[in-house]
Amino acid sequence: MSDTVIEAKKVSKWYGAFKALSDINLTVRKGERVVVCGPSGSGKSTLIRCFNRLEAHQEGEITVNGIRLHSKMRDVAEVRKNVGMVFQHFNLFPHMTVLMNCMAAPMWIKGVPEAEARKLALKFLDRVRIPEQANKYPAQLSGGQQQRVAIARSLCMEPAVMLFDEPTSSLDPEMVAEVLETMTSLARDGMTMVCVTHEMGFARSVADRVIFMDAGLIVEEGKPHDFFTNPQHERTKLFLSQILKH
């Protein structure tokens, strides 16, 4: 049985005349942690949003967990059951408690009984170290706590892969560390992860592979040590010089 979780072959995407992704080839294997970085507008968020068809690609093939993504909504729904997604903004239901935010998807999408969904929710709220917040509403939590709830909510679907789209970019600096710590803990436990982020310390310490994108292309990829100490492309060197300077 293949250990490939995500495979993209010659994937391209346009917004009108603008080509956002150009002939992307990428394979993510079970247990692998891939960090995608690049300047604003490079296509990195568009790419991972294509992995659960929040964005539709126009050319090429994307296969997730053995299912090829195309316009059939039945297949899209099946893929989304196995793909957790954490966004810049938390997208929690404001009228539901933290516990119900975590219980909702397993009950509504997978048909998990309420008692079992509650156990799952409490398990993963404990996993992200905020079980005491279960009966509060999102507005009562800090930004860092809300993002950890969003991570727990995704984990409650017991996904094959977690996608993170700049999960710390909307947080105050003091809240970034608690979210990165949660993500690092998931990585240590072997969760398959694709993370779009500018947090290069996280990339150095957690990633198996770092991918640099620019203008809709994968410009360079490599192991963190090689990527940061010996980048091969001038565009990568320029990006790193700008993002790593203090």
C-alpha positions as CSV (number, residue, x, y, z in Angstrom):
1,M,0.0,0.0,0.0
2,S,1.3,3.4,-0.9
3,D,2.4,5.8,1.8
4,T,1.6,8.8,-0.4
5,V,-1.0,11.1,1.2
6,I,-1.0,14.0,-1.3
7,E,0.2,13.9,-4.9
8,A,0.0,16.9,-7.2
9,K,1.0,16.4,-10.9
10,K,1.5,19.3,-13.2
11,V,-1.1,21.4,-11.3
12,S,-1.9,24.8,-12.7
13,K,-4.5,27.4,-11.7
14,W,-5.7,30.7,-13.1
15,Y,-7.7,33.6,-11.7
16,G,-8.8,35.1,-15.0
17,A,-5.7,35.9,-16.9
18,F,-3.5,35.6,-13.8
19,K,-1.7,32.2,-13.5
20,A,-1.5,31.6,-9.7
21,L,0.0,28.1,-10.0
22,S,2.2,26.8,-12.8
23,D,2.9,23.1,-13.3
24,I,3.3,22.2,-9.6
25,N,4.6,18.7,-8.8
26,L,4.6,17.7,-5.2
27,T,4.3,14.5,-3.2
28,V,3.6,14.4,0.6
29,R,4.1,11.0,2.3
30,K,2.6,9.7,5.5
31,G,4.2,11.2,8.6
32,E,6.0,13.9,6.6
33,R,6.1,17.5,7.7
34,V,6.3,19.9,4.8
35,V,6.7,23.7,5.3
36,V,5.8,26.0,2.3
37,C,7.2,29.5,2.4
38,G,7.5,32.4,-0.1
39,P,6.6,36.0,-0.6
40,S,3.0,37.3,-0.5
41,G,1.2,36.3,-3.8
42,S,3.6,33.4,-4.5
43,G,0.7,30.9,-4.6
44,K,1.5,29.0,-1.4
45,S,-1.9,29.4,0.2
46,T,-3.7,28.8,-3.1
47,L,-1.7,25.5,-3.4
48,I,-2.8,24.0,-0.1
49,R,-6.4,25.2,-0.6
50,C,-6.4,23.2,-3.8
51,F,-5.6,20.1,-1.6
52,N,-9.2,20.0,-0.2
53,R,-10.7,21.9,-3.2
54,L,-11.4,25.1,-1.4
55,E,-9.8,26.3,-4.7
56,A,-10.3,24.4,-7.9
57,H,-7.3,23.7,-10.2
58,Q,-7.8,23.9,-13.9
59,E,-4.9,21.7,-15.1
60,G,-3.1,18.6,-13.7
61,E,-4.1,16.1,-11.1
62,I,-4.4,16.1,-7.3
63,T,-4.9,12.9,-5.4
64,V,-5.5,13.0,-1.7
65,N,-5.5,9.8,0.4
66,G,-6.1,7.7,-2.8
67,I,-9.0,9.9,-4.1
68,R,-8.5,12.1,-7.2
69,L,-9.9,15.5,-6.7
70,H,-12.2,16.8,-9.4
71,S,-15.6,18.4,-9.6
72,K,-17.7,15.5,-8.2
73,M,-18.8,16.8,-4.9
74,R,-19.2,13.3,-3.5
75,D,-15.4,12.8,-3.9
76,V,-14.6,16.3,-2.6
77,A,-16.7,15.5,0.6
78,E,-14.9,12.2,1.0
79,V,-11.5,13.9,0.8
80,R,-12.5,16.6,3.3
81,K,-13.3,14.0,5.8
82,N,-9.6,13.1,5.9
83,V,-8.1,16.5,5.5
84,G,-7.9,18.9,8.5
85,M,-7.6,22.6,7.7
86,V,-6.5,25.4,10.0
87,F,-6.8,28.9,8.7
88,Q,-5.3,32.3,9.5
89,H,-8.6,33.3,11.0
90,F,-10.2,30.8,13.4
91,N,-13.6,30.4,11.7
92,L,-15.2,29.1,14.9
93,F,-18.9,29.1,15.3
94,P,-19.5,32.1,17.7
95,H,-22.8,30.9,19.0
96,M,-21.5,27.5,20.0
97,T,-19.3,26.6,23.0
98,V,-15.8,25.3,22.4
99,L,-17.0,21.8,23.1
100,M,-19.8,22.0,20.5
101,N,-17.4,23.6,18.0
102,C,-15.3,20.4,18.3
103,M,-18.3,18.0,18.3
104,A,-20.2,19.4,15.4
105,A,-18.2,18.0,12.4
106,P,-17.9,14.4,13.6
107,M,-21.6,14.4,14.3
108,W,-22.8,16.2,11.2
109,I,-20.3,14.8,8.7
110,K,-19.3,11.4,10.0
111,G,-22.5,10.6,11.9
112,V,-20.6,10.0,15.1
113,P,-23.0,9.6,18.1
114,E,-23.1,12.5,20.5
115,A,-21.5,10.7,23.4
116,E,-18.6,9.5,21.2
117,A,-18.2,13.0,19.7
118,R,-18.1,14.5,23.2
119,K,-15.3,12.0,24.1
120,L,-13.4,12.9,21.0
121,A,-13.8,16.6,21.6
122,L,-12.6,16.4,25.2
123,K,-9.7,14.2,24.2
124,F,-8.4,16.7,21.6
125,L,-9.1,19.8,23.7
126,D,-6.8,18.1,26.3
127,R,-4.4,17.3,23.5
128,V,-4.0,21.0,22.7
129,R,-4.0,21.8,26.5
130,I,-7.2,23.8,26.9
131,P,-9.7,21.3,28.3
132,E,-10.8,23.8,30.9
133,Q,-12.1,26.1,28.1
134,A,-14.7,23.5,26.9
135,N,-17.8,25.3,28.1
136,K,-16.7,28.8,27.1
137,Y,-17.6,30.6,23.9
138,P,-15.0,31.7,21.3
139,A,-15.3,35.4,22.2
140,Q,-14.2,34.5,25.7
141,L,-10.9,33.2,24.6
142,S,-7.6,34.8,23.5
143,G,-6.5,34.5,19.9
144,G,-4.0,31.8,20.7
145,Q,-6.6,29.8,22.6
146,Q,-9.1,30.1,19.7
147,Q,-6.5,28.9,17.2
148,R,-5.8,25.9,19.5
149,V,-9.6,25.2,19.5
150,A,-9.5,25.3,15.7
151,I,-6.7,22.8,15.7
152,A,-8.6,20.5,18.1
153,R,-11.7,20.8,16.0
154,S,-9.8,19.6,12.9
155,L,-8.2,16.7,14.9
156,C,-11.7,15.6,16.0
157,M,-12.2,14.4,12.4
158,E,-9.1,12.2,12.9
159,P,-7.6,13.3,9.5
160,A,-4.9,11.7,7.5
161,V,-3.2,15.1,7.0
162,M,-3.4,18.5,8.5
163,L,-3.1,21.7,6.4
164,F,-2.1,24.9,8.1
165,D,-2.5,28.2,6.2
166,E,-0.4,30.8,8.0
167,P,-1.9,29.8,11.4
168,T,0.0,32.3,13.4
169,S,-0.2,35.4,11.1
170,S,-3.2,37.0,12.7
171,L,-2.0,36.4,16.3
172,D,-0.3,38.8,18.7
173,P,3.4,37.9,19.0
174,E,3.0,36.6,22.6
175,M,0.3,34.1,21.4
176,V,2.4,32.7,18.5
177,A,4.5,30.5,20.7
178,E,1.6,28.6,22.2
179,V,0.2,27.7,18.8
180,L,3.6,26.7,17.4
181,E,4.2,24.6,20.4
182,T,0.9,22.7,19.7
183,M,1.9,22.2,16.1
184,T,5.3,21.0,17.1
185,S,3.8,18.5,19.5
186,L,1.6,17.2,16.7
187,A,4.6,16.8,14.4
188,R,6.4,14.8,17.1
189,D,3.5,12.5,17.3
190,G,3.8,11.7,13.5
191,M,1.0,13.8,12.1
192,T,1.3,14.4,8.4
193,M,1.4,18.2,7.9
194,V,1.6,20.7,5.2
195,C,2.1,24.2,6.7
196,V,2.3,27.6,5.0
197,T,4.2,29.8,7.3
198,H,6.8,32.6,7.7
199,E,7.9,31.1,11.0
200,M,11.3,29.9,10.0
201,G,12.3,28.7,13.4
202,F,9.4,26.3,13.2
203,A,10.5,25.2,9.7
204,R,14.1,24.6,10.9
205,S,13.1,22.5,13.9
206,V,10.0,20.6,12.7
207,A,10.0,20.3,8.9
208,D,11.3,17.3,7.0
209,R,11.3,19.4,3.9
210,V,11.0,23.1,3.1
211,I,9.5,24.3,-0.1
212,F,10.1,27.9,-1.4
213,M,7.5,29.2,-3.9
214,D,7.5,32.4,-6.0
215,A,5.3,33.5,-8.8
216,G,3.2,30.3,-8.8
217,L,6.3,28.1,-9.1
218,I,8.2,25.8,-6.7
219,V,11.6,27.4,-7.0
220,E,13.5,25.3,-4.5
221,E,13.0,22.5,-2.0
222,G,15.2,20.6,0.4
223,K,15.9,19.5,3.9
224,P,15.8,22.4,6.4
225,H,19.6,22.3,7.0
226,D,20.4,22.5,3.3
227,F,17.6,25.0,2.6
228,F,18.8,27.5,5.2
229,T,22.5,27.1,5.0
230,N,23.0,26.5,1.3
231,P,20.1,27.7,-0.9
232,Q,20.7,27.1,-4.5
233,H,18.7,29.8,-6.2
234,E,19.2,33.5,-6.1
235,R,15.5,34.1,-5.5
236,T,15.6,31.8,-2.4
237,K,18.8,33.6,-1.1
238,L,17.1,37.0,-1.5
239,F,13.9,35.8,0.3
240,L,15.9,34.3,3.2
241,S,18.1,37.3,3.6
242,Q,15.0,39.5,4.0
243,I,13.0,37.2,6.2
244,L,15.8,36.1,8.5
245,K,17.4,39.6,9.1
246,H,16.7,41.1,12.5
